[in-house]
Amino acid sequence: MNTVKLAVSALAMAAAASAASARDQIQLSGSSTVLPYATIVAEAFGENFDHPTPVVEGGGSGGGRKKLCEGVGENTIDIANSSSRISQSDIDLCAKNGVAEILEVRIGYDGIVFASAVDGPEFAFEPADWYNALAAQVVKDGALVANPNKAWADVKADFPAQNILAMIPGTKHGTREVFDVKVLEVGCKATGAYDLFFAAAEGDDDAKKKAAVSGCHALRTDGVSVDIDGDYTETLARIDADKNAIGVFGLSFYQNNTDKLRVATIDGIVPSVETIAAGEYPISRPLYIYVKKAHFGVVPGLKDFVQFFVSDEVAGPDGPLAAYGLVSDPELAATQAMVEAETPMGPLN
């Protein structure tokens, strides 16, 4: 962090003292994907500012947002780290518990990748391959049937005859939402399964769409698809234990474990900072921190920390977060202005 310490010395000197509080340590909780980035920032903040190093905990995107919405006060967290966007149900829970204003701070972008044992076969996937591998029902002869595929060669003839075993993020992780929407739903539509689910559903078009999406998200329950409730280190351990396993990871985690993992392409695109920044890699997502505005001026250093998090020196293309794997946000300046003005997020669109 020496480079960061020198680069941000001017920011540290400009930090203003905050109001006294019974709790003087900033608290963050949530996404395992955002966790390493937030930890880097927290450690640098502790070195550069006259405030204690913030406490950063995991627990998943949904869990972090739920904790953020428990209420206002020293016994509640200040920031939720999230690899998926806040939901209306989160906002409603916040409002119910007196959390009226939230800042939605986009810190950059990440991609999810599919990776397997480094000495295993190479894979070139399309979303339809993952749908046909893991879905509870797939299309055969124009009808939906229980998924019969046992090996990857059953999914596509030029895939290896390797048993299907997928380690995917559990439902509390923000990564799971991206997997559901950008892999399963896309693959479901590509195979024609979505249309069949829609046609079989009852009700109006909205009800049919909801039923079709639910059908696309339904996964087989025979042990081929395994939910991982822990972080990516657990997924990596599963792959170490069974070389047939293929796991879902964040790009940065893969980049820090290339000695153990072989990454697959999606639609012919290799996941990288460059392909995500260019909008070429199809399975990328923004990463957020959600900040409780009511804690500004109450928890010492909170605004300083958020400004530091999205500063050019930290979140810009030459900062430590980019070095770890974050794709810098081209609209970072707009985020900085929003934080400076303490502008809460508006209604979801």
Sequence and secondary structure as in RCSB ss.txt:
>XXXX:A:sequence
MNTVKLAVSALAMAAAASAASARDQIQLSGSSTVLPYATIVAEAFGENFDHPTPVVEGGGSGGGRKKLCEGVGEN
TIDIANSSSRISQSDIDLCAKNGVAEILEVRIGYDGIVFASAVDGPEFAFEPADWYNALAAQVVKDGALVANPNK
AWADVKADFPAQNILAMIPGTKHGTREVFDVKVLEVGCKATGAYDLFFAAAEGDDDAKKKAAVSGCHALRTDGVS
VDIDGDYTETLARIDADKNAIGVFGLSFYQNNTDKLRVATIDGIVPSVETIAAGEYPISRPLYIYVKKAHFGVVP
GLKDFVQFFVSDEVAGPDGPLAAYGLVSDPELAATQAMVEAETPMGPLN
>XXXX:A:secstr
 HHHHHHTHHHHHH       S  S EEEE TTTHHHHHHHHHHHHHHSSS   EEEEE HHHHHHHHTT SSTT
S SEEEESS   HHHHHHHHHTT   EEEEEEEEEEEEEEEETTS   EE HHHHHHHHBSEEEETTEEEE    
BHHHH TTS S B  EEEE TTSHHHHHHIIIIIIHHHHHHTHHHHHHHH  SSHHHHHHHHHHHHH B  SSSE
EEE S HHHHHHHHHH TT EEEEEHHHHHTTTTTEEE EETTB   HHHHHTT SSSEEEEEEEEEGGGTTTST
THHHHHHHHTSHHHHSTTSHHHHHT B  TTHHHHHHHHHHT       
